Amino acid sequence: MNNNAGSIPGSEFLESLPVPACMVNREGTVVYANALIKNVFAYDDIIDGNFFALTRTKLEELEAAKESDEEVRIKRNEQVFVLSAGRKERDDGIITVYFANVTERESLRSNYREEHICQMYVSIDNYDELISNSPSDSKMTVPAEVDKLLNKWAESNNAAIESISEDSYLATLYRRDADNIIESRFSILDDIRAIRTKDDFPVSLSIGMGMGVKSLQETTELAEAALDLAMGRGGDQAVVKNGDRTHYYGGKLQSMEKNNKGKSRIIAHALKQLVRESSNVIVMGHRWPDMDCFGSAIGAYKIAKFLEKDAAIVIEEYNEALQAIYKQAKATENYEIVDREKAIGMCDNKTLVIVVDTHRPGMVECPELLDMADKIVVIDHHRLSDDSIENLTLSYVESYASSASELMTEIIQYTSNKKIVNKFEAEALLAGITVDTNRYSIKTGVRTFEASAWLRRVGADTTEVKRFFQSEVTAFQMRAEAVAGAEYMDEGVALSISQGYSTDAQIINAQVADELLMVKGVKASFAAGRNDKGKTVVSARSLGEVNVQVLMERFNGGGHLNSAGAQVDMSPEEVIAELKEMIPEYLGADSDESESSAQD
């Protein structure tokens, strides 16, 4: 194949090999190839060609493959080859690369993979509310339409589907058909959402799919966990658990409020029992707590004290936004507020740990308590993420709720018939609801107003609550400059940076993002700025067309469809630059909530 074969040491050895092989110099140029290389490349002569351009591989990949079990594969002439480099680099820098034909093996592997059994759970969101909102003469019309669409969709994807309850289905299908469903980005979500009801009550599904494990039992467990995650994130979406990876699709509708407060009553009863059985109670929220976190923590603390248990709230550090209410709480001397070290010293095997306003172990104020305590309760309103706290004794995560303070207020109402919160505590809870609803403009349902009205009845003063949100003149000026300097994208997105450092960065950015939504044509807004610790705080807001939670999850943050945030080590400028790249791609995907393709 090469007229100079004899002049290249080792070329005779290559010709004797039963597999295609070639020699590549340090620059990546092919200096020799044996006759069998034609089985890899359609053309005869690759001499003097760039090996890495021909194979679309890198030298680093081949070197790394030598030290690991990973393979470097290429597909040529409808065949699959595994590339491996010689164990030693010669003095002249030439390495030998061998091509092993693994087409048959890959075909068997592909067939085996495609015939893996996948499980998929499907649930109709808010079924009870859907039925109760339908006229008596057509209560089953919408469920029948959903059933018809689901069966047709399952049939088109070769899935065996059966109804396992009035609002739930179980489907079994091969991996190849599951891949087709994933590639279509679960189009059934759009079909169900398009169903029109007489009262215009939105119809949606939650779907959980399990795949990528060996046993059917494991697959079913993954599907169940995926469905729980989809429902915990507000429904109208599909969650795929592929082994230890999780992928999200959909999530276009706002979480629907549940009219029935039965669950709050059950949670209140269970929480009372857990508190009574504990030696003491430790309450904690997320690091750098906001008003909702603090208000709900005060509520949980008060329940423990009412049941005559020693209790403490863990707060290590707080920012300027919490200063007024925090100082007032400390001044009363009615609340045991401790740092992490003291909280760890207070924890024993009978301690009850109550986590509020977060469900992610990496965000809690004192992660050590999660390992030390036998009983953990979570009360949160954020959409579930796949890295949630495990082995919970009691979980009350409702993404429809405006705030953790709203959930805590309902629990307090069912804890006792007596008035167990004083004026300040009612104001702390009302402040939590106020901040997370942006003064009742977002995520506000009937139950939000009912909780607020109850807090007013037990003594909360809205004027005092407003005082908690006052800011310094410098913070006001910083907010005004950030709004004035905002940048507007063609996609209807506003982006802003607050210059300098501020202890009020969290609340300033939230207010900037809220104000930018008032600009005509803006569908979503993002504001970034540094706090006094050097962290970049990002606030994201949306009118509903853009799911800002998905975008904030890319920065390890979270929240809700139209209100989310994150804290990162990047500079504000880097965050905004990354958002500029992400937003067109995200909107181009029709706002589907997907971290990546689940077909790996």
C-alpha positions as CSV (number, residue, x, y, z in Angstrom):
1,M,0.0,0.0,0.0
2,N,3.0,2.2,0.5
3,N,6.0,2.3,-1.8
4,N,8.2,3.3,1.1
5,A,7.0,0.4,3.3
6,G,10.4,-1.0,3.7
7,S,11.8,2.3,4.9
8,I,9.4,2.5,7.9
9,P,10.4,0.2,10.8
10,G,7.5,-2.1,11.8
11,S,5.7,-1.9,8.4
12,E,6.3,-5.6,7.7
13,F,4.7,-6.4,11.0
14,L,1.6,-4.4,10.2
15,E,1.2,-6.4,6.9
16,S,1.2,-9.7,8.8
17,L,-1.6,-8.6,11.1
18,P,-5.1,-10.0,10.6
19,V,-6.7,-6.6,11.4
20,P,-6.6,-3.2,9.8
21,A,-3.8,-1.0,11.3
22,C,-1.9,2.2,10.5
23,M,1.0,4.2,11.8
24,V,0.5,7.9,12.9
25,N,3.2,10.4,13.7
26,R,3.2,13.1,16.3
27,E,1.5,15.6,14.0
28,G,-1.4,13.1,13.4
29,T,-0.3,12.3,9.8
30,V,-0.8,8.7,8.6
31,V,2.7,7.5,7.5
32,Y,1.8,3.8,6.8
33,A,-1.3,1.6,6.6
34,N,-1.6,-2.1,5.9
35,A,-3.7,-3.5,3.1
36,L,-6.7,-4.4,5.4
37,I,-7.2,-0.7,6.1
38,K,-9.5,-0.6,3.0
39,N,-12.1,-2.5,5.1
40,V,-12.3,0.6,7.2
41,F,-12.0,3.4,4.7
42,A,-13.8,3.3,1.3
43,Y,-10.9,4.9,-0.5
44,D,-7.6,3.1,-1.0
45,D,-4.9,5.6,0.0
46,I,-5.0,7.4,3.4
47,I,-1.3,7.9,3.5
48,D,-0.4,11.5,4.4
49,G,-4.0,12.1,5.5
50,N,-4.8,13.5,8.9
51,F,-5.7,10.5,11.1
52,F,-7.8,12.5,13.6
53,A,-9.8,14.2,10.9
54,L,-10.4,10.8,9.2
55,T,-11.6,9.1,12.4
56,R,-12.9,12.2,14.2
57,T,-11.0,11.1,17.3
58,K,-8.3,12.7,19.4
59,L,-5.0,11.4,20.5
60,E,-6.0,12.1,24.1
61,E,-8.9,9.7,23.7
62,L,-6.7,6.9,22.5
63,E,-4.2,7.5,25.3
64,A,-7.0,7.5,27.9
65,A,-8.5,4.3,26.4
66,K,-5.3,2.5,27.0
67,E,-5.5,3.2,30.8
68,S,-9.2,2.4,31.2
69,D,-12.0,0.1,30.1
70,E,-13.5,2.6,27.8
71,E,-13.6,2.1,24.0
72,V,-13.0,4.5,21.2
73,R,-15.4,3.5,18.4
74,I,-16.0,4.7,14.9
75,K,-18.5,3.7,12.3
76,R,-17.3,3.3,8.7
77,N,-18.8,1.4,5.7
78,E,-21.8,0.3,7.9
79,Q,-19.3,-1.4,10.2
80,V,-18.2,-0.6,13.7
81,F,-14.5,-0.6,14.7
82,V,-12.8,-0.2,18.1
83,L,-9.6,1.8,17.9
84,S,-6.7,1.0,20.2
85,A,-3.2,2.5,20.2
86,G,0.1,0.7,20.6
87,R,1.3,0.4,24.2
88,K,4.5,2.3,23.5
89,E,5.4,5.4,21.6
90,R,8.5,4.8,19.5
91,D,11.5,7.0,19.6
92,D,10.4,8.7,16.3
93,G,7.1,9.5,17.9
94,I,5.1,7.1,15.7
95,I,2.2,5.2,17.3
96,T,0.4,2.2,15.8
97,V,-3.4,2.2,15.8
98,Y,-5.4,-1.0,15.4
99,F,-9.0,-1.3,14.2
100,A,-11.0,-4.2,15.6
101,N,-14.2,-5.0,13.8
102,V,-16.9,-5.3,16.4
103,T,-19.9,-4.9,14.1
104,E,-21.5,-8.3,15.1
105,R,-21.0,-7.6,18.8
106,E,-22.5,-4.1,18.5
107,S,-25.5,-5.6,16.5
108,L,-26.1,-8.1,19.3
109,R,-25.7,-5.4,21.9
110,S,-28.1,-3.1,20.1
111,N,-30.7,-5.8,19.7
112,Y,-30.3,-6.7,23.4
113,R,-30.7,-3.1,24.4
114,E,-33.7,-2.5,22.2
115,E,-35.5,-5.4,23.7
116,H,-35.0,-4.3,27.3
117,I,-38.3,-3.9,29.1
118,C,-39.2,-0.4,30.2
119,Q,-42.0,0.6,32.6
120,M,-44.1,3.8,32.4
121,Y,-46.6,5.1,34.9
122,V,-49.1,7.7,33.8
123,S,-51.3,9.7,36.1
124,I,-54.0,12.3,35.4
125,D,-53.1,15.4,37.4
126,N,-55.6,16.8,39.9
127,Y,-58.2,14.2,39.0
128,D,-60.5,14.9,41.9
129,E,-60.5,18.7,41.1
130,L,-61.1,17.9,37.4
131,I,-64.1,15.8,38.2
132,S,-65.5,18.3,40.8
133,N,-65.1,21.2,38.3
134,S,-67.0,19.3,35.5
135,P,-70.8,19.6,35.2
136,S,-72.7,16.6,36.6
137,D,-73.9,15.5,33.1
138,S,-70.4,15.3,31.7
139,K,-68.1,14.3,34.6
140,M,-66.7,11.3,32.8
141,T,-66.4,13.0,29.4
142,V,-62.8,14.3,29.9
143,P,-61.5,11.1,31.6
144,A,-62.9,9.1,28.7
145,E,-61.2,11.5,26.2
146,V,-57.9,11.1,28.1
147,D,-58.3,7.3,28.1
148,K,-58.9,7.3,24.4
149,L,-55.9,9.4,23.6
150,L,-53.6,7.4,25.9
151,N,-54.7,4.1,24.4
152,K,-54.2,5.4,20.9
153,W,-50.8,6.8,21.8
154,A,-49.7,3.5,23.5
155,E,-50.8,1.5,20.5
156,S,-48.8,3.7,18.1
157,N,-45.7,3.0,20.2
158,N,-46.3,-0.7,20.6
159,A,-46.9,-0.3,24.4
160,A,-49.2,-2.5,26.4
161,I,-51.1,-0.2,28.7
162,E,-53.7,-0.9,31.4
163,S,-55.7,1.2,33.8
164,I,-54.7,0.5,37.4
165,S,-57.0,3.0,39.0
166,E,-59.5,5.7,38.0
167,D,-56.7,8.2,37.4
168,S,-53.6,6.0,36.8
169,Y,-52.2,3.7,34.1
170,L,-49.2,1.4,33.7
171,A,-47.5,0.8,30.4
172,T,-44.9,-1.8,29.5
173,L,-42.8,-1.4,26.3
174,Y,-39.5,-2.2,24.7
175,R,-36.6,0.2,24.9
176,R,-36.6,0.9,21.2
177,D,-40.2,2.2,21.5
178,A,-39.4,4.1,24.7
179,D,-36.6,5.8,22.7
180,N,-39.1,6.9,20.1
181,I,-41.4,8.3,22.8
182,I,-38.4,10.3,24.2
183,E,-37.4,11.5,20.8
184,S,-40.9,12.9,20.3
185,R,-40.5,14.6,23.7
186,F,-43.6,12.9,25.0
187,S,-46.0,14.5,22.5
188,I,-48.9,13.0,24.5
189,L,-48.4,15.8,27.0
190,D,-49.4,18.4,24.3
191,D,-52.3,16.2,23.1
192,I,-53.8,16.0,26.6
193,R,-53.2,19.6,27.3
194,A,-55.2,20.5,24.2
195,I,-58.4,18.9,25.6
196,R,-61.0,21.6,26.3
197,T,-63.3,21.4,29.3
198,K,-66.5,23.2,29.9
199,D,-65.1,25.2,32.8
200,D,-61.7,25.6,31.0
201,F,-60.0,23.5,33.8
202,P,-56.6,22.5,32.4
203,V,-56.0,18.8,31.8
204,S,-52.5,17.4,32.2
205,L,-50.6,14.2,32.8
206,S,-47.6,13.2,35.0
207,I,-45.5,10.4,33.5
208,G,-42.7,8.4,35.1
209,M,-40.5,6.1,33.0
210,G,-37.9,3.7,34.3
211,M,-35.2,2.1,32.1
212,G,-31.5,1.1,32.0
213,V,-31.4,-1.5,34.8
214,K,-31.3,-5.3,34.7
215,S,-34.4,-6.5,36.6
216,L,-38.0,-5.7,36.0
217,Q,-38.4,-4.9,39.8
218,E,-35.7,-2.2,39.6
219,T,-37.3,-0.9,36.4
220,T,-40.7,-0.6,38.2
221,E,-39.1,1.1,41.2
222,L,-37.4,3.6,38.9
223,A,-40.7,4.3,37.1
224,E,-42.5,4.8,40.5
225,A,-39.8,7.2,41.6
226,A,-39.9,9.1,38.3
227,L,-43.7,9.5,38.6
228,D,-43.4,10.8,42.2
229,L,-40.8,13.3,40.9
230,A,-43.0,14.4,38.0
231,M,-46.0,14.9,40.4
232,G,-43.8,16.6,43.0
233,R,-42.6,19.1,40.4
234,G,-46.2,20.2,39.6
235,G,-47.3,17.7,37.0
236,D,-47.8,18.3,33.2
237,Q,-44.4,16.6,32.6
238,A,-42.6,13.4,32.1
239,V,-39.6,12.3,34.1
240,V,-37.3,9.5,32.8
241,K,-35.0,7.7,35.2
242,N,-32.3,6.0,33.1
243,G,-30.3,4.1,35.6
244,D,-28.8,6.8,37.9
245,R,-29.6,9.6,35.4
246,T,-32.7,11.7,35.4
247,H,-34.2,13.7,32.5
248,Y,-37.2,16.0,32.4
249,Y,-39.7,16.8,29.6
250,G,-42.6,19.2,29.6
251,G,-43.6,21.2,32.6
252,K,-45.4,24.0,30.7
253,L,-48.4,24.5,33.1
254,Q,-48.5,26.2,36.4
255,S,-49.1,23.8,39.3
256,M,-52.9,23.7,40.1
257,E,-54.0,24.5,43.6
258,K,-55.8,21.6,45.5
259,N,-59.1,22.7,46.9
260,N,-59.2,19.9,49.6
261,K,-57.2,20.7,52.8
262,G,-57.4,17.1,53.9
263,K,-53.7,16.5,53.5
264,S,-52.8,19.5,55.6
265,R,-55.0,18.0,58.4
266,I,-53.3,14.6,58.1
267,I,-49.8,16.2,58.0
268,A,-50.6,18.3,61.1
269,H,-51.8,15.2,63.0
270,A,-48.7,13.2,62.0
271,L,-46.3,16.1,62.9
272,K,-47.9,16.4,66.3
273,Q,-47.3,12.7,67.0
274,L,-43.6,12.9,65.9
275,V,-43.0,16.0,68.0
276,R,-44.5,14.3,71.1
277,E,-42.3,11.2,70.6
278,S,-39.1,13.3,70.2
279,S,-36.7,14.4,72.9
280,N,-36.3,17.8,71.3
281,V,-36.9,19.6,67.9
282,I,-34.4,21.3,65.7
283,V,-35.8,23.4,62.8
284,M,-33.6,24.5,59.9
285,G,-34.2,25.9,56.4
286,H,-31.8,26.6,53.6
287,R,-28.5,28.6,53.8
288,W,-28.9,32.4,53.7
289,P,-32.6,32.2,54.7
290,D,-35.1,34.5,53.1
291,M,-38.3,35.7,54.7
292,D,-40.3,32.6,53.8
293,C,-37.7,30.3,55.2
294,F,-37.6,32.3,58.4
295,G,-41.3,32.6,58.8
296,S,-42.0,28.9,58.3
297,A,-39.2,28.1,60.7
298,I,-40.8,30.3,63.3
299,G,-44.1,28.5,62.7
300,A,-42.5,25.0,63.1
301,Y,-40.7,26.2,66.3
302,K,-44.0,27.5,67.7
303,I,-45.7,24.1,67.2
304,A,-42.9,22.4,69.1
305,K,-43.1,24.8,72.0
306,F,-46.9,24.5,72.1
307,L,-46.4,20.8,72.5
308,E,-43.9,21.5,75.3
309,K,-40.8,20.4,73.6
310,D,-37.3,22.0,73.7
311,A,-36.7,23.5,70.3
312,A,-34.1,25.5,68.3
313,I,-33.8,27.2,64.9
314,V,-30.5,26.8,63.1
315,I,-29.3,30.0,61.4
316,E,-25.5,30.4,60.8
317,E,-25.5,33.5,58.6
318,Y,-28.2,35.8,57.2
319,N,-28.2,38.7,54.8
320,E,-29.5,42.3,55.1
321,A,-33.0,41.3,53.7
322,L,-33.7,39.4,56.9
323,Q,-32.0,41.8,59.3
324,A,-35.1,43.6,60.6
325,I,-37.2,40.6,61.4
326,Y,-34.3,38.6,62.7
327,K,-33.3,41.3,65.2
328,Q,-36.8,41.6,66.3
329,A,-37.0,37.9,67.0
330,K,-33.8,37.9,68.9
331,A,-34.9,41.0,70.9
332,T,-37.9,39.2,72.3
333,E,-35.7,36.3,73.7
334,N,-38.6,34.0,72.9
335,Y,-36.8,32.0,70.3
336,E,-33.7,29.7,70.6
337,I,-31.7,30.6,67.5
338,V,-28.4,28.6,67.3
339,D,-25.4,28.2,65.0
340,R,-24.5,24.9,63.4
341,E,-22.0,23.8,66.0
342,K,-24.5,24.2,68.9
343,A,-27.3,22.5,66.8
344,I,-25.0,19.4,66.3
345,G,-24.4,19.3,70.0
346,M,-28.1,19.3,70.7
347,C,-29.0,16.4,68.3
348,D,-29.4,12.9,69.7
349,N,-31.1,9.7,68.4
350,K,-34.5,11.0,69.5
351,T,-34.2,14.5,68.0
352,L,-36.8,15.4,65.4
353,V,-35.3,17.6,62.6
354,I,-37.8,19.7,60.7
355,V,-36.5,21.1,57.3
356,V,-38.5,24.0,55.8
357,D,-38.5,25.8,52.5
358,T,-36.1,23.3,50.8
359,H,-35.9,19.6,50.2
360,R,-32.3,19.4,48.9
361,P,-29.6,18.1,51.2
362,G,-26.9,20.3,49.6
363,M,-28.9,23.4,50.5
364,V,-29.8,22.9,54.1
365,E,-28.3,25.1,56.9
366,C,-26.6,22.1,58.7
367,P,-26.2,18.9,56.5
368,E,-24.7,17.0,59.4
369,L,-28.1,16.9,61.2
370,L,-29.5,14.9,58.3
371,D,-27.0,12.1,59.1
372,M,-27.4,12.3,62.8
373,A,-31.2,12.4,63.2
374,D,-33.4,9.3,62.9
375,K,-36.5,11.3,62.2
376,I,-36.6,14.0,59.6
377,V,-39.6,16.0,58.4
378,V,-39.6,18.2,55.2
379,I,-42.2,21.0,54.6
380,D,-41.5,22.7,51.2
381,H,-43.3,24.3,48.2
382,H,-40.5,24.0,45.6
383,R,-40.8,21.6,42.7
384,L,-39.1,18.3,43.5
385,S,-35.6,17.7,42.3
386,D,-34.0,14.3,42.0
387,D,-31.4,15.0,44.7
388,S,-34.0,15.3,47.5
389,I,-33.4,14.3,51.1
390,E,-33.7,10.6,51.5
391,N,-35.3,8.4,54.2
392,L,-37.8,11.0,55.4
393,T,-40.2,10.2,58.2
394,L,-42.7,12.7,56.9
395,S,-42.7,14.7,53.7
396,Y,-45.1,17.6,52.8
397,V,-43.8,19.0,49.5
398,E,-46.6,20.7,47.5
399,S,-45.5,22.7,44.5
400,Y,-48.9,24.3,44.0
401,A,-48.4,26.3,47.3
402,S,-47.3,29.9,47.2
403,S,-44.8,29.4,50.0
404,A,-43.6,27.2,52.9
405,S,-45.2,29.8,55.2
406,E,-48.6,29.1,53.6
407,L,-48.2,25.3,54.2
408,M,-47.0,26.0,57.8
409,T,-50.0,28.3,58.5
410,E,-52.4,25.5,57.5
411,I,-50.6,23.0,59.6
412,I,-50.8,25.4,62.6
413,Q,-54.5,25.8,62.1
414,Y,-55.0,22.0,62.4
415,T,-52.5,21.6,65.3
416,S,-54.9,23.1,67.9
417,N,-58.2,24.9,68.3
418,K,-56.4,27.4,70.5
419,K,-54.5,30.5,69.3
420,I,-50.9,29.3,69.4
421,V,-49.1,32.1,67.5
422,N,-48.7,35.6,68.7
423,K,-48.7,38.9,66.7
424,F,-45.1,38.7,65.7
425,E,-45.2,35.1,64.7
426,A,-48.3,35.7,62.5
427,E,-46.4,38.7,60.9
428,A,-43.4,36.5,60.2
429,L,-45.6,33.9,58.4
430,L,-47.4,36.6,56.5
431,A,-44.1,38.2,55.5
432,G,-43.0,34.8,54.1
433,I,-46.2,34.5,52.0
434,T,-45.8,38.1,50.9
435,V,-42.2,37.8,49.6
436,D,-42.8,34.5,47.8
437,T,-45.9,35.7,46.0
438,N,-44.3,39.1,45.1
439,R,-47.0,40.8,47.1
440,Y,-49.7,38.4,45.9
441,S,-49.0,38.8,42.2
442,I,-47.7,35.3,41.5
443,K,-48.4,31.7,42.7
444,T,-51.4,33.0,44.6
445,G,-54.4,30.8,45.0
446,V,-57.6,30.8,47.1
447,R,-55.8,28.9,49.9
448,T,-53.1,31.6,49.9
449,F,-55.6,34.3,50.7
450,E,-57.4,32.0,53.2
451,A,-54.1,31.5,55.1
452,S,-53.3,35.2,54.9
453,A,-56.8,36.1,56.2
454,W,-56.3,33.7,59.2
455,L,-53.0,35.3,60.0
456,R,-54.7,38.7,60.0
457,R,-57.4,37.4,62.3
458,V,-54.8,36.2,64.9
459,G,-53.1,39.6,64.9
460,A,-50.8,40.2,61.9
461,D,-50.4,43.8,61.0
462,T,-49.7,44.5,57.3
463,T,-48.0,47.8,58.1
464,E,-45.5,46.0,60.3
465,V,-45.0,43.4,57.5
466,K,-44.3,46.2,55.1
467,R,-41.6,47.5,57.4
468,F,-39.7,44.2,57.2
469,F,-39.1,44.9,53.5
470,Q,-37.7,48.4,53.7
471,S,-34.3,48.9,52.2
472,E,-31.4,51.3,52.5
473,V,-31.1,54.3,50.2
474,T,-28.0,52.7,48.5
475,A,-29.9,49.5,47.8
476,F,-32.8,51.5,46.3
477,Q,-30.3,53.4,44.0
478,M,-28.6,50.1,43.0
479,R,-32.0,48.7,42.0
480,A,-32.9,51.7,40.0
481,E,-29.6,51.6,38.1
482,A,-30.0,47.9,37.4
483,V,-33.5,48.4,35.9
484,A,-32.3,51.4,33.8
485,G,-29.3,49.4,32.5
486,A,-31.2,46.3,31.5
487,E,-30.7,44.6,28.2
488,Y,-33.6,43.2,26.1
489,M,-33.3,40.2,23.9
490,D,-35.4,39.6,20.8
491,E,-36.9,36.5,22.5
492,G,-38.8,38.8,24.9
493,V,-36.2,38.3,27.7
494,A,-34.8,41.1,29.9
495,L,-31.3,40.7,31.5
496,S,-29.8,42.9,34.2
497,I,-26.7,43.2,36.3
498,S,-26.4,45.0,39.7
499,Q,-23.0,46.5,40.0
500,G,-20.9,46.3,43.1
501,Y,-21.5,44.2,46.2
502,S,-24.5,44.4,48.5
503,T,-25.8,42.5,51.6
504,D,-29.2,43.2,50.0
505,A,-28.3,41.5,46.7
506,Q,-30.9,38.7,47.1
507,I,-33.8,41.1,47.6
508,I,-32.5,43.7,45.1
509,N,-32.2,41.2,42.3
510,A,-35.7,39.8,43.0
511,Q,-37.1,43.3,42.9
512,V,-35.3,44.1,39.7
513,A,-36.5,40.9,38.0
514,D,-40.1,41.7,39.1
515,E,-39.9,45.3,37.8
516,L,-38.6,44.2,34.4
517,L,-41.6,42.0,33.9
518,M,-43.7,45.2,33.9
519,V,-42.1,46.2,30.5
520,K,-44.3,45.5,27.6
521,G,-43.2,42.5,25.5
522,V,-41.0,41.0,28.3
523,K,-41.9,37.3,28.9
524,A,-39.1,36.5,31.3
525,S,-36.5,38.5,33.3
526,F,-33.1,37.6,34.9
527,A,-31.2,39.8,37.4
528,A,-27.7,39.0,38.7
529,G,-25.5,40.7,41.3
530,R,-22.9,39.9,44.0
531,N,-23.7,39.7,47.7
532,D,-21.2,40.8,50.4
533,K,-19.7,37.3,50.5
534,G,-18.7,37.5,46.8
535,K,-21.4,35.0,45.7
536,T,-23.5,35.9,42.6
537,V,-27.2,35.8,43.4
538,V,-29.5,35.3,40.4
539,S,-33.3,35.9,40.4
540,A,-35.5,34.8,37.5
541,R,-39.1,35.7,36.8
542,S,-41.6,34.7,34.1
543,L,-45.1,35.4,33.1
544,G,-45.6,31.7,32.4
545,E,-44.4,31.2,28.9
546,V,-40.9,30.5,29.9
547,N,-40.1,27.9,32.6
548,V,-37.4,29.8,34.5
549,Q,-37.0,26.9,37.0
550,V,-35.4,24.8,34.3
551,L,-32.9,27.5,33.5
552,M,-32.0,28.1,37.1
553,E,-31.5,24.3,37.6
554,R,-28.6,24.6,35.1
555,F,-26.9,26.8,37.8
556,N,-27.8,24.3,40.5
557,G,-30.7,26.5,41.7
558,G,-34.4,25.9,41.5
559,G,-37.8,27.3,42.3
560,H,-41.0,27.4,40.3
561,L,-42.1,27.7,36.7
562,N,-42.4,31.5,37.0
563,S,-40.2,32.3,39.9
564,A,-36.7,30.8,40.6
565,G,-33.2,31.7,41.6
566,A,-29.7,30.4,42.2
567,Q,-26.4,31.3,43.9
568,V,-23.2,30.6,42.0
569,D,-19.4,31.3,42.2
570,M,-19.4,32.7,38.6
571,S,-19.4,36.5,38.1
572,P,-22.7,38.2,37.2
573,E,-21.3,39.0,33.8
574,E,-20.5,35.3,33.2
575,V,-24.0,34.2,34.3
576,I,-25.7,36.7,32.0
577,A,-23.4,35.6,29.1
578,E,-24.3,32.0,29.7
579,L,-28.0,32.8,29.9
580,K,-27.7,34.6,26.5
581,E,-26.5,31.3,25.0
582,M,-29.0,29.1,26.8
583,I,-32.2,31.1,26.2
584,P,-32.4,30.8,22.3
585,E,-31.6,27.1,22.6
586,Y,-34.2,26.6,25.3
587,L,-36.9,28.5,23.5
588,G,-36.0,26.8,20.3
589,A,-36.9,23.5,22.0
590,D,-40.4,24.9,22.5
591,S,-39.8,25.3,26.2
592,D,-39.6,21.6,26.8
593,E,-38.1,20.8,30.1
594,S,-35.2,18.5,29.3
595,E,-31.8,18.3,30.7
596,S,-30.5,16.1,27.9
597,S,-31.6,13.2,25.7
598,A,-32.3,10.1,27.7
599,Q,-31.3,7.7,24.9
600,D,-27.8,7.1,26.1
